């Protein structure tokens, strides 16, 4: 679908579809709610709805951990609309099937409508149970549709068989299945024709038909209101996905993707997703990506390229790492052993630079802390074991023996010196954590101290200036300046290595630019949808250059648009944002606008900036007049409106607001506690992650004509620049 408002100055909403309530009885958002949301957006003077990904994630709540690059999540299927959907396909349902759906919808309303957060697994379970009952009642109508879908979509059979096997094996990941871990096209046909898996596979495709048709209907309705829909295309897929399972050749499974260390994640982020084999994808003319975008083109007029930096280079982490501190950008230029030798470094000194050397006293200290923690928990004196029970003494002896065994397993002494290397059994931080975890389970009295030991070992593991990513090929580690081995070098040696690091970086930049231009050009040429880029993180200079060439807007998040290298780190003036950009108040992985303002923002600096902007905008001036002269500590509705209006005045062609940031302007529709507006906290497994629900339902919001008029005033954009 073609973008309706391309190159225009527009404002829009960002929502996770799951969070919507069409009415008071809704259990979660569904595809058809997009029509109601578009009506509300129209009332508010907005022209764009940006969605989080809608891919099938199974029981997982994160929309960025997809089981399929194509399949839509059945949780978004509207049960009451299934009869209408089936009728449009020429397969009307029997009254008994319609009754099942009505009963199920009433059950969902009773069980979940009043929930503050979406009860994801429970809602999904109830919906699948009802839809399975309808399938069983109406197979003569549903089955032919599934057969036709399988013939039309190249990805459909493999996805359906994957889901059937996951159901058979209790949702276990494919690498734990007793069979079909490695699958061929012939295997897929066998599974499709099997009486054991074929029925479930066809049921899964019938769900995809319902999802596709309901989303298409809603999308066309939204487009008819001149509202654009921006879909979200996650760059990566879960390792436990149908695509990785059946198309193994286009993925690299001995590495996992993530992000390098930064101010928010000092040890980096390990996402656990496999990397793409771009050479294999290129050999097939990037068919996987072209098909993926073609399928999305049925629903969206534009799309967000998730983690666009990954199309230039991505932080690659060994599959044996649980952390992300130790990794390399892929692709990257590497330093050969011969180059190090030419600089005068012997093999022994190269080992010193590239392998952690752990003094014996450090190991002894951690062992002693574990024993001391055990003694305290057992109630025994630190020095003497007098009075110990026999059982306690035996447990203590066992712990000492196990710690000694752990040392032998994890470390290898260098000759007769009080200095150790990690043993060959330790291939990464995941090995360290797994070996210590066994002790924690057997000695819960020392669990906390053992956790500290594991953390220390992981820190020792990363204490190296060079990382040998393949035999005799090295990269500089992320913080090589702070490593023990680097600090031991002479100034001349450091300068020689710094020059090598600069050379590698320069060559890598050229490689990143070439790759990014090729891949993004392919995406742009593959569809009529307008791409937008999520370009957050440590952005190489080639990224904005290529995005500008290809007319792909990047992202400008108010809180992070600062001149970080200047005293006081001033916020960048909104009027100076690139016009080819999308400005926003917050994102799904950050705190909401309110929580950020009240807990993190440099309020005085921002308020002064807004006052200066108000000199050229009468509406912003009047909004400020309703607030205190000084920057308020709490972001009350009047102050929230100031931020919304200020962002509208930015030079960015597109401004988008998470729905909760707009509702922050209303005293009744906002959450009482700003913390409840948060969608996700990265790097955590909080039960609140990805379960956010909008406090009020869409129909009630639409009935508030005064608020609609207010939002349309403060969110109006100027003429195209």
Secondary structure as the mmCIF struct_conf table of DSSP 4:
data_model
#
loop_
_struct_conf.conf_type_id
_struct_conf.id
_struct_conf.beg_label_comp_id
_struct_conf.beg_label_asym_id
_struct_conf.beg_label_seq_id
_struct_conf.end_label_comp_id
_struct_conf.end_label_asym_id
_struct_conf.end_label_seq_id
BEND BEND1 UNK A 4 UNK A 5
TURN_TY1_P TURN_TY1_P1 UNK A 6 UNK A 7
BEND BEND2 UNK A 8 UNK A 8
STRN STRN1 UNK A 10 UNK A 15
HELX_RH_3T_P HELX_RH_3T_P1 UNK A 17 UNK A 19
BEND BEND3 UNK A 22 UNK A 23
TURN_TY1_P TURN_TY1_P2 UNK A 24 UNK A 25
BEND BEND4 UNK A 27 UNK A 28
TURN_TY1_P TURN_TY1_P3 UNK A 31 UNK A 32
HELX_RH_AL_P HELX_RH_AL_P1 UNK A 33 UNK A 43
TURN_TY1_P TURN_TY1_P4 UNK A 44 UNK A 45
STRN STRN2 UNK A 48 UNK A 51
STRN STRN3 UNK A 55 UNK A 55
TURN_TY1_P TURN_TY1_P5 UNK A 58 UNK A 59
TURN_TY1_P TURN_TY1_P6 UNK A 63 UNK A 64
BEND BEND5 UNK A 65 UNK A 65
BEND BEND6 UNK A 67 UNK A 67
BEND BEND7 UNK A 69 UNK A 70
HELX_LH_PP_P HELX_LH_PP_P1 UNK A 71 UNK A 71
STRN STRN4 UNK A 72 UNK A 72
HELX_LH_PP_P HELX_LH_PP_P2 UNK A 73 UNK A 73
HELX_RH_3T_P HELX_RH_3T_P2 UNK A 74 UNK A 76
HELX_RH_3T_P HELX_RH_3T_P3 UNK A 79 UNK A 81
HELX_RH_AL_P HELX_RH_AL_P2 UNK A 82 UNK A 88
TURN_TY1_P TURN_TY1_P7 UNK A 89 UNK A 90
HELX_LH_PP_P HELX_LH_PP_P3 UNK A 92 UNK A 94
HELX_RH_AL_P HELX_RH_AL_P3 UNK A 95 UNK A 112
TURN_TY1_P TURN_TY1_P8 UNK A 113 UNK A 114
BEND BEND8 UNK A 116 UNK A 117
HELX_RH_AL_P HELX_RH_AL_P4 UNK A 120 UNK A 137
HELX_RH_AL_P HELX_RH_AL_P5 UNK A 139 UNK A 152
TURN_TY1_P TURN_TY1_P9 UNK A 154 UNK A 155
HELX_RH_AL_P HELX_RH_AL_P6 UNK A 156 UNK A 168
TURN_TY1_P TURN_TY1_P10 UNK A 169 UNK A 171
HELX_RH_3T_P HELX_RH_3T_P4 UNK A 174 UNK A 176
BEND BEND9 UNK A 178 UNK A 179
BEND BEND10 UNK A 181 UNK A 182
HELX_RH_AL_P HELX_RH_AL_P7 UNK A 185 UNK A 193
TURN_TY1_P TURN_TY1_P11 UNK A 195 UNK A 197
HELX_RH_AL_P HELX_RH_AL_P8 UNK A 198 UNK A 224
TURN_TY1_P TURN_TY1_P12 UNK A 225 UNK A 226
STRN STRN5 UNK A 228 UNK A 233
BEND BEND11 UNK A 235 UNK A 235
BEND BEND12 UNK A 239 UNK A 241
HELX_RH_AL_P HELX_RH_AL_P9 UNK A 242 UNK A 246
HELX_RH_3T_P HELX_RH_3T_P5 UNK A 248 UNK A 250
STRN STRN6 UNK A 251 UNK A 259
BEND BEND13 UNK A 263 UNK A 264
TURN_TY1_P TURN_TY1_P13 UNK A 266 UNK A 267
STRN STRN7 UNK A 269 UNK A 276
HELX_RH_AL_P HELX_RH_AL_P10 UNK A 278 UNK A 283
TURN_TY1_P TURN_TY1_P14 UNK A 284 UNK A 286
HELX_RH_AL_P HELX_RH_AL_P11 UNK A 287 UNK A 296
TURN_TY1_P TURN_TY1_P15 UNK A 297 UNK A 299
BEND BEND14 UNK A 301 UNK A 301
STRN STRN8 UNK A 302 UNK A 305
TURN_TY1_P TURN_TY1_P16 UNK A 306 UNK A 307
HELX_RH_3T_P HELX_RH_3T_P6 UNK A 308 UNK A 311
TURN_TY1_P TURN_TY1_P17 UNK A 312 UNK A 312
STRN STRN9 UNK A 314 UNK A 318
TURN_TY1_P TURN_TY1_P18 UNK A 319 UNK A 320
BEND BEND15 UNK A 322 UNK A 326
STRN STRN10 UNK A 328 UNK A 330
BEND BEND16 UNK A 331 UNK A 331
STRN STRN11 UNK A 335 UNK A 336
HELX_RH_AL_P HELX_RH_AL_P12 UNK A 337 UNK A 342
TURN_TY1_P TURN_TY1_P19 UNK A 343 UNK A 344
HELX_RH_AL_P HELX_RH_AL_P13 UNK A 347 UNK A 354
BEND BEND17 UNK A 355 UNK A 355
STRN STRN12 UNK A 358 UNK A 359
HELX_RH_AL_P HELX_RH_AL_P14 UNK A 360 UNK A 378
TURN_TY1_P TURN_TY1_P20 UNK A 379 UNK A 379
BEND BEND18 UNK A 382 UNK A 383
TURN_TY1_P TURN_TY1_P21 UNK A 386 UNK A 387
HELX_RH_AL_P HELX_RH_AL_P15 UNK A 390 UNK A 410
STRN STRN13 UNK A 411 UNK A 413
TURN_TY1_P TURN_TY1_P22 UNK A 415 UNK A 416
BEND BEND19 UNK A 417 UNK A 418
STRN STRN14 UNK A 419 UNK A 422
TURN_TY1_P TURN_TY1_P23 UNK A 424 UNK A 425
BEND BEND20 UNK A 428 UNK A 428
HELX_RH_AL_P HELX_RH_AL_P16 UNK A 429 UNK A 442
HELX_RH_3T_P HELX_RH_3T_P7 UNK A 444 UNK A 446
HELX_RH_AL_P HELX_RH_AL_P17 UNK A 447 UNK A 461
TURN_TY1_P TURN_TY1_P24 UNK A 462 UNK A 462
BEND BEND21 UNK A 465 UNK A 465
STRN STRN15 UNK A 466 UNK A 470
TURN_TY1_P TURN_TY1_P25 UNK A 471 UNK A 472
STRN STRN16 UNK A 473 UNK A 476
TURN_TY1_P TURN_TY1_P26 UNK A 478 UNK A 479
HELX_RH_3T_P HELX_RH_3T_P8 UNK A 480 UNK A 482
BEND BEND22 UNK A 483 UNK A 483
HELX_RH_AL_P HELX_RH_AL_P18 UNK A 484 UNK A 487
TURN_TY1_P TURN_TY1_P27 UNK A 488 UNK A 488
BEND BEND23 UNK A 489 UNK A 489
HELX_RH_AL_P HELX_RH_AL_P19 UNK A 491 UNK A 526
BEND BEND24 UNK A 528 UNK A 529
STRN STRN17 UNK A 530 UNK A 533
BEND BEND25 UNK A 537 UNK A 538
HELX_RH_AL_P HELX_RH_AL_P20 UNK A 541 UNK A 549
TURN_TY1_P TURN_TY1_P28 UNK A 550 UNK A 551
STRN STRN18 UNK A 553 UNK A 553
STRN STRN19 UNK A 554 UNK A 557
HELX_RH_3T_P HELX_RH_3T_P9 UNK A 558 UNK A 560
STRN STRN20 UNK A 562 UNK A 562
TURN_TY1_P TURN_TY1_P29 UNK A 564 UNK A 565
BEND BEND26 UNK A 566 UNK A 566
TURN_TY1_P TURN_TY1_P30 UNK A 567 UNK A 568
HELX_LH_PP_P HELX_LH_PP_P4 UNK A 570 UNK A 570
STRN STRN21 UNK A 571 UNK A 571
HELX_LH_PP_P HELX_LH_PP_P5 UNK A 572 UNK A 573
HELX_RH_3T_P HELX_RH_3T_P10 UNK A 574 UNK A 576
BEND BEND27 UNK A 577 UNK A 577
BEND BEND28 UNK A 579 UNK A 580
STRN STRN22 UNK A 581 UNK A 584
BEND BEND29 UNK A 585 UNK A 585
TURN_TY1_P TURN_TY1_P31 UNK A 588 UNK A 589
BEND BEND30 UNK A 590 UNK A 590
HELX_RH_AL_P HELX_RH_AL_P21 UNK A 593 UNK A 599
TURN_TY1_P TURN_TY1_P32 UNK A 600 UNK A 600
HELX_RH_AL_P HELX_RH_AL_P22 UNK A 603 UNK A 614
TURN_TY1_P TURN_TY1_P33 UNK A 615 UNK A 616
HELX_RH_AL_P HELX_RH_AL_P23 UNK A 618 UNK A 625
TURN_TY1_P TURN_TY1_P34 UNK A 626 UNK A 626
BEND BEND31 UNK A 627 UNK A 627
BEND BEND32 UNK A 629 UNK A 630
HELX_LH_PP_P HELX_LH_PP_P6 UNK A 631 UNK A 632
BEND BEND33 UNK A 633 UNK A 634
HELX_RH_AL_P HELX_RH_AL_P24 UNK A 637 UNK A 648
TURN_TY1_P TURN_TY1_P35 UNK A 649 UNK A 649
BEND BEND34 UNK A 650 UNK A 651
BEND BEND35 UNK A 653 UNK A 653
STRN STRN23 UNK A 654 UNK A 658
HELX_RH_AL_P HELX_RH_AL_P25 UNK A 659 UNK A 663
TURN_TY1_P TURN_TY1_P36 UNK A 664 UNK A 665
BEND BEND36 UNK A 666 UNK A 666
TURN_TY1_P TURN_TY1_P37 UNK A 667 UNK A 669
BEND BEND37 UNK A 670 UNK A 670
BEND BEND38 UNK A 672 UNK A 673
HELX_RH_3T_P HELX_RH_3T_P11 UNK A 674 UNK A 677
TURN_TY1_P TURN_TY1_P38 UNK A 682 UNK A 683
TURN_TY1_P TURN_TY1_P39 UNK A 687 UNK A 690
BEND BEND39 UNK A 695 UNK A 696
HELX_RH_AL_P HELX_RH_AL_P26 UNK A 698 UNK A 703
HELX_RH_AL_P HELX_RH_AL_P27 UNK A 705 UNK A 714
TURN_TY1_P TURN_TY1_P40 UNK A 715 UNK A 715
#
